[in-house]
Amino acid sequence: MLTGAVKWFDNNKGFGVLALPLGEELFVHIRAFKPPPNESIKSGQVIACDKKHDPKRDSYYAHNCHVLSHSDDWKAVLSLLGKDDTVQLEGKQRKGQQHSLMELAANQLLKGKDEDSIFKMVTSDLDRRLASSLFIPYAEFLEKVFVRALAKESSDRLLSRVFGYFGERITPDILFRVWKASKFRYIGYDKPGGYEIPEEVLNVNATEIGYEELARIREHSFG
């Protein structure tokens, strides 16, 4: 399934265009939505759909569409992580402007949800869906969208809760990446000073250690 943003849509005529990353566009008709949306479709809304070939026109169109709204749609956000997600939209305030599809989708899904629902949504099934190399980019993304989409107190509480959850379930590979990047807050560690990573984790990742890391290791108890 693909994810795209509405570039423009004529609700009177019932059709429009979806903008996908890398400049691709798909024709979309109101009949392609299952079930039909309850409200008018607007520019910038993020849609999940399948891509179907039209042999008569030798082109593709959007099929089996739905507007992202449910918590399970967060998997669409994760599918864009680490990829070029830039889309160009139209509209009174968006004409010719480039946007992050991932940010548009996240803001749409965060809207109207309480803290418990958001926490469950952004942490659900991460072991299966998130590669260790994308952990830090994902934590950075959550920090960015929470600050922009939520009130400060709510954002601070959620980030603390989510990062604490990450720290409780951290794998050795992710722990090494966090240690190397000194991004300890992403695993709920906010104490002053450095974080002493276990020696066995460093041994497994020895080929990834450079001079700067060696200097830091000297300060550890086993240094």
N, C-alpha and C positions, 0 to 999 in steps of 0.2 A: 504494500500500500504506500502511496505517495502522499506528501504534504505540500500544500501550496497556499498562497494568499490570494484573495480576490483582488484582481487588478482593477476590474470594473464589472458592474452587473446592472442590467436594466430589469428592474423588478416588474415593470409593466409588460415587457415582452418575454420575460422569463429566461433570459440567457446572458452570458457574460464570458469573461476570460479569467483563468487562474494563472498567476505568476509562480513559476517554479524556479529553484536555484539554477544558476548558469544560463540564465536568459531564456529558458524554455517556457512556453505558454501552452495552455490547454483550453479548448472550448468547453464550456460547461452549461448545461441546461437544467432548469428547475426540476425536470422529471428525473434527473440523475440522482436526486437526493432521496435517501431512504432512511427514515421517514422524511417527509417534507419539512423544512424549517418552519418554526412557529412565527418568526419575525422576518422582516425584509433583510435581504442579504446586502451587506455593505462592503465598500472597499476596505481592504486591510484585514478582513476576517480570515481566519486560517481554517482551511478545509482539508480533510483527509479523503482520499479518493483512490480508485484504481484507474489505470491508464488503458484505454481500449482503442484498438485500431478500427478506422473506418475505411474499408476497402474501396468504397465509391469515390471518396475524396483523397484517398491515400494519405490520410493524416490521423492524428490521435485526438481523442476527446476524454473528458473526465467521466467516470462511471462509478456507481455505488458510493456516492458522496455523503459526508456528514460534517456538520460544523463541530469543531473540537469543543467539547464542553464537559465531558465526563473525566473522572480521575484516571481511568484506564488510558485515556488519550495522551497521557504524559509520555508514553512510549514513543510517540511521534516526536516529542522534544528530544528525547535521548537519541533517536535515530539521526538527528542532525548534528550531534555533538562531534566536533573535530572536522567538520566538513564546511565547504563554502556554502553558506545558507543565505546569501544576498539575493534579494528580490527587488524589482523595481515596480512601484505602484503608481496608480493615478488617482485623481480625486481632487477636491478643492484644496486640501492641505497636503496631498501626497504626490502631486503630479511631478514626474521625473525624479522622485526621490528614492534612494536606496534604503532598504530596511533589512534587519536581521529577521529571517523567518522564525528562527528559534526563539528570539525575544518576543515577537508578535504572538507566537503560540503560547509561550509561558505566561505572558500577561493576560491572555484570554482565559487560560485555565485557572489562574490564581484568583481572578475576579469573582467576588461573592462567596468564596469558600472560607470557612473558619480555620483556625490554626491547626486543630487536630486533623482536619481533612487534608490540608496542605502538607503537613508532616508525613502522613501516610502516603500521599500521592508521590512525593519526591524521593521517598526512601523505599518504596515497594519494589521488591524483586531485583535489587541492584546487582546482586551477585551474578545473575544470569545476563543482565542487560548491559552492564558497564564494564568495559575493559579497564585493567589497572592503569594503562597509559592515559586514560581519560579521566581519572579520578580528580586530579588537581584542576583541569579545565572545568569539570562539572561543579566542583566546590566554588570556584571563582564565578561561574555563571550564576549559581544560586545566590551568592552574595550580591551580585550585581542586580538581578531581577527582584530580589526581596526588598532591597533598599529602595528601588524605584517604584515598586508596585504596592508596598505595604507601609503602614504607619511605622514610625521608628521603633516604638516599644514592641510592636508585634514582630517586626523584622528582627530585632535583637534577640527576642525570646526564641523565635523559630530557628535562627542560625545557630544559637547556642545548643538548642535541642538536637538539631540535625547533625551538627558537627560532633556532638557527644555520641550520637548514635554511630557515626562513622568510626569514631575511635574505639568503640566497644567491639566492632566487627572487622577491624582492620586486618588485612593480610600482610605477610612479610614483604611482598613486592611493593604494595602501596606504601607501607611504612617506610621503606627505603626511599621511595620517590618523594615522600613528604619530608623526610629528614634531609635529603640532598637539596631540596628547594627551600628548606627552612620555613615550611608552611604549616607549622604545628597547630595553628588555630583551627585548621580544617579537620583535625582529629580531636578537637575539644581540649587541647593542651594550651593553657594560657598562663602558666607559671613563669616567673622571670628566669632568665638564663636559658641555656640550651637544653635540648632533649637528648638524653643518652640512649642511643639506639642499641639494641642487643648486639653483641659481638658476632653471633652466628648469622645475623641478617647481613652484616657487613661482609662476612666471609663469602656468602653466597653471591654477593654483588661486587666482588673485588674488582672485576674488570671495568666497572663503572665509576671507580673512585679515582679522583684526580688529586692534584697537589693541595688545593684548597680544602678538600674533604679530609685529607690526611692531617692537615693542621688542626682541623676541628676534632678529629679522633684523638689527638694527643691530650685533649682536655677531658676525655672520658676516663672512668676509673680503670679501664683495661688498656689505656692508650700507650 
